[in-house]
Amino acid sequence: MFSLKNLSARLNALAQCITGKPRSRSPISDRALIIRDSNIRDAARLVSQLPGITNLGQGLPEYPAPQILKDAAVAAINADWNQYSNTWGYPQLREAIAGKMKHYNGVDADPETEITVTVGASEALNASLLATVNPGDEVIIFEPFYENYHPNVAICGGTPRYVKLHSPTWTFDRKELAAAFNKRTRVILINTPHNPTGRVFTMEELSFIADLCKKWDVLAITDEIYEYMVYDGRKHISMATLPGMRDRTITISGLSKTFSITGWRLGYAVAPEKYTRALRKVHDYLTLAAPSPMQIAGITALNMPDEFYAEMVAKYQQMRDQICQVAQEAGFEFAQKPEGTYYLFTDPSKLGFENDRKLWEHLLYDHKLATVAGYCFFRPDAKTNHIRFCYAKSEKTINAAKEKLIAFRDGQIEGQ
């Protein structure tokens, strides 16, 4: 298994074997050396540099933020909400988060002692891990995983222990998951709805995980950033609502995806007081506070009526159905439509490319279509062949992608 300590020992041993001397001190930390570049952000940079690109890559909603929300942000700036907030968020916003957690998630949370506003959900996850995981502690991660999770665990010195979500339906094997828990397990990371696969964990699956957490005294950190994006009548379930899990769950979410404001960087962590006290200390020295005018505008966002979410889900479900149809026609396989998120995770292995990186490059440079190569959702040494499409896009973008995927398909047929 991977750990920073083991990596350092192996590098020293290798250096000594080759030169007879210990490895010279590197100016770069082992921690930084093992963090790979982000394919998602690489694609985003290339999209900005290449003309004529249709972007189904990075998870950037192409729809504008609600006008009422933009107006609230402008009003907050004009009203001089421009200085540091309370380190863990303005009380008014924490009150709004508490109301949303009770109304939608079914979780009662004290805004004064159990809610922390962060600079995006990513910072909430980092702060939570740094506050709870010691070097050598094991962190269970379902694979494939959102690419941040690997460096998140590396940064805090934890040891990732991977449990596969098995294709094509992306479910875990209960025996494999149970075998991953042991006395060194500190945290299990749960992402539902799941990026990149689009799975929504069922009550039965979450209950099985909860029982293991209780048996081994393990903390669940749940990334629920796509919580509103569930389709075909499904319901999102928060782990903290399960029996015995309220006191051993940190729930992470944010406003970025739901309200098309990824650049505002508004996230939050909801946790029992003992965990909140610790993660607030880490958060304070990571980022100090989230942007003040965005926090004030966030209060308006969290008071949007239920109809807003229903319309959003209907819109994304329509886009999902369209991209599923055209991807399938172009030879990208998947067993079922995404149950949640705004991503389609496909298997293109029958298309004849060596791996997903090669196909990603072909689509980008030869067909001007940006996607995400699947390798970034797996451990560094994994052999992968998957392509992820983001369908949080306008009708115009979806239609342009359709034309390019048809051209790709026709080119494949001609080349056979």
N, C-alpha and C positions, 0 to 999 in steps of 0.2 A: 504494500500500500504506500501511497505517496505521503510524504511529510517534509517540511522544510528541513528538519533535523537530519532525516535520512538522506535527502538530496545533498546537503552540505557534506555529510560524511562520505557519500559516494564520490563526490567531486574531489575531495581531498585524497581519498584512496587512489583514484584514477591518476591524479597528478603525481602522487608519490611513486606509483608504479612506473610511470613513464619517465620521470626525471630524477627519481630518488629523493626528491624534496617535496615538502608539503606545498599545496597550491598557494600561490602568492595571493595576498589580500586583494579582492576585487573592489573597485570603487562603487560597484553597483550591488545592491543587496540581493541575496538569493530570492527573496520575496518578489522583487521586481523582475528578476531574470526568468522566472517561471510563468509570468503573466504574458499570454500571447496577445498579439494585436487583434482587435475586434473586426471580424469580417463585416459585421453589420455597419459599423462606422466607416470602414474602408469603402464599402459600397456607396455610402452616403456622400463621401468626399468625391468619389469618381463621378457620381451622378451630377454633381455641381460643376464638374470640369468638362464633361462630354456633352456635346449638343445632341438634341433629339432623343434623349433617353425617356422611356416610360418607366416610372418608378413603382415597382411592387416589392421593394426591398425593405428598408427600415420602417418600423411601425409608426409612421407619421400620418395621422388622420388628415385627409385632404379636405375635409369639410371645415368651414370657418367656425370659430368659437361662437356661441350664442351672443347676439348683439347686446343683450342685457348684461352679460358677463363682461364684455369689453367696456361697456359704458361704466360699469362698477369699478373697473381697474383705473380708468381715466379719472373718474371722480375721486378715487382714493389718492391718486397722485396729486391732483389739484387741491385736495384737502390736507395735503402735507403729511400723509402717512408714509413718510420717507426715511425715518430713522429706524434703528434696531427695535425689533419687537421684544417682548419677553422671550428669553432664550428658547423655551419650548412651545412658543406660539401664542398669538393673541388669545386672551380668554374667550372673546366672542367667537373666534373660529373653532376653538376646542369645544365650545358649547354646541356649535353647529355639527361638528363631527360626532359628538356624543348623541345628538338627536338622530343623525343619519344611521349610526351604528344600531341604535335601538329599533328604528323604523324598518330598516332594510335587512340588517344582519341578525337581528334578534339578540344583540349583545348589549347589556347595561354596562356603561363605562363612566367612571368619574372623570370629568374633564380636567379637574385640578390635579389629580394624582395618577391618572392612568392613560393620558393621551399626550403624545408629543408630536408637534408639527415639524417636519423635516424638509430638507432640500430634495424633494422627489422621493419616490418609493425606494430607489436604489440606495440613497443615504440611510433611510430607515432600516434597510436590511443590513448594511454595513455596521451601523451603530448597534443593532441588536446582536449581531455575531460577536463584535468586539467586546460587548458588555457581558457576554455569557460563555464564550468559548475560550479555553486556555490552549496553549500550544500542546499538541498531541491528542487533544480531545477529538473524537470522531463525529463527523457531521454526515448524516445520510442524505444523499441527493438522488432523486429519480432522474434517470438518463433515458432520452435526451432531456436537456435542461436549458433554461435561459442562460446565455453565455456568461453573464456576470457572476453566476454562482461559483464557478471554479475559482476565479481570482478573489471573490469575496471571502471564501474559506481560506485561501492561501494567505491573505493579508492578516488574518487573525491567528495564523499558525495552526489552524485545525487540519485534520486529516480527512479528506473526502472519502466516503464509502458509497460507491455507486450501486444503485438497484435499478435494473432495467425495466422500462416500460416496453413491453413486447409489441412489435408491429404484427399485424397491420391495425389492430384495434387499440394499441397503446395502453394496455392494462398491465399491472404488476402481478407477479407470481407470489402468492401469499407465503409459501415456504421460503422463497428467496428473500423476501422482505424480513420475515421473522429471523432468518439466519444472520441478517445484517446487524441486528441489535445485540449489544453486549455491554459489559460493565464500563467500557470506555466511551460509549455513545452519549453524546451530550445533547445534540440537536438533530431533528429531522426537518428538512426544508420541504414544504409542500406548496406547489403552485397550481391553483385551481381557480378559474379555468386555466388550462395549461398551455404555455408558450414553450415550444413551437407546435405541439401536436393538435391543439384545439380540444383536447379531452376535458370533460367536466367530471370531477371525481364524484362518485355516488355516495349515498349515505352508508351503504354497506362497506365500501372501500375506506371511507373516513373512520368508520367505527372500528374496523380492524386495525388501522393505524393507531387510533386512540387507545385501544386496549394494550398495544405494545408500548406506547408511551407511558402508560400507567404502570405496566409491569416492570419496566426498566428505569422508571423515573427520568424520562426524557422530555425535553422541551420541544414543542412544535412551533416553528416559525412559518407562518403561512403568508404567501405572497398572493394577494387577492386583487391585484390591480385591474383585472378584466372582469370583475365580479358582476357587472351589469350586462355583459355581453354573453348571454346564454340563449340558445335557440331551441325552436321546436317544442316550446312549452316546458323546457327544463327549468329547474330552480337552483340557484347558487346556494351552497351550504357552507357556513363558516365553521371551522373546526372548534372555535371557542364555545359554540352552542351545544356541543356534545357532552354527555354526562362525564363529570370529572376532568374536563379539559379547560374550563375557564381559567383556572389558576396555573395552567402549564402551557398556555398559548400566547404568542405574540402575533397579533394580526396586523399585517401591513397592507396599505393601499394608498391611493392618491387620486388626484383630480386630472392628471395629464391625459389619459386615454379617453375617459368618459366625456370630457368637455372640449377635446381637441386643443389642449393647451400644454403640449409637451414641453414647450420652452419656458413655462412659468415656474416649473420645478416645485410643485407642491405635493408633498406626500405626508404620511403620518403613520405612527405606530401606536397600537392600542394594546396595553399589556398590564398585568397585575402590578400593583404599586412597587413591589420589591424589584421587579425587572425594569419598570419605568424609571426608578431612581438611578439605576445603573446606566441605562442607555441614554438618559438625559445628560449625564456627565460626559459620556463619549461624544454625543451629539454637540455639546457645547464647544468642545475643542476640535471637532471636525469642521463645523460650518458656522457655529454661533447661533444663526437664526435664518429662517426662510425669508424671502423677500417680502417686505412689509406691505406694499400696495397690493401685491398678489394675494396675500393672506386675507386682506379685507375684502377683496373681490371674491375670494373663495367662499365667503359666507353666503353670497348671492347664489353661487353655483350649487351649494349643498341644500339650498331651499327651493330648487327647481321642482316643479310638480311631477307627479308620477308619469304624466302623459309624455314628458320630455324623454324619459327612458324608454317608454314603449315605442315611440317614434324612432328612436335611435336603433333599437333592436330590429325593428322591421326593416329599416334601411340597410343595416349591415347583413341581415339574413338574405335580402334580395341580392346584394353584391356577392355574398358567399355563393349563392346558387349559380350566379353567372360565371364566376371564376372557376368553380368546380366543373362546370360543363365544358368550358373551353380548355382547361388544363387536361381533362380526361381525353378530350378529342385529340389533343396534341401528344398523347402518350405518357402523361404523368399519372401514375397510379396511386390510389388511396382506397381504403376499405370502406370508409364512411365519411360523410360530410363533417366538417368541424362542428362540435357541440357548443363551443364557445370561443372567445377571443375574436380577433379579426385576421387570423392566419390560416392558410392551407398548407399542410406539410405533406409532401408527395414523395413517391418512390419512382425515380426516373431510370432505374438500373437497366431496363430493357431497351433503352434508347442508344446504348452502345458506347457511352462515354466512360473513360477510365475511372473517374470519380466525380463527385459533385463539384469540386473546385474547377475541373476542366469544363463541365457543363455550364457552370456559373459564368465563367469567362466567355464561353461561346455565346451565350445568350446576351451578355452585356456588350461585347465588342462587335459581334456579327449581326445581332438582331436589335440592338439598342433597347434591351429589356433588362432592367435591374431586378434581381431577386436576392435571396440569401442562400449561400451554400450551407448544406446541413452539417458539415464537419464542426462548425463552431458551437453546436449544441451537444457535443459529445466530448469525452475526455481526450486529451491531446494525442494519445496513441491509437485512437479508434479508427477503423476503416469504415468510411461512410459513403453513402450515395443517396442523398436527399436534397430536395430543393423546397424552400419555403417561399410562399407568395403572401404578400399583405394585400387584403382587399378592402381596406378602409379608404377607398378611393372614389373619385367622382365617376359618373357614368362615362364621361369623355375618356378618362384614363383607362377604365375597364375595357372600353371598346378599342382603344389603341393597343392595349395589351392583347386583346383577342386577335387583332390583325397580325400582330407580330408572332404570336404563338401558332397561328395557322401557317404563316410563312415558314416558321421553324419546322413545323410538321411536314409541310410539302417538301422542304429541302431534305429532310430525313428520308422521305419516301423516294425522292429522286436519287439519293445517294446509295440506296440499297441495291 
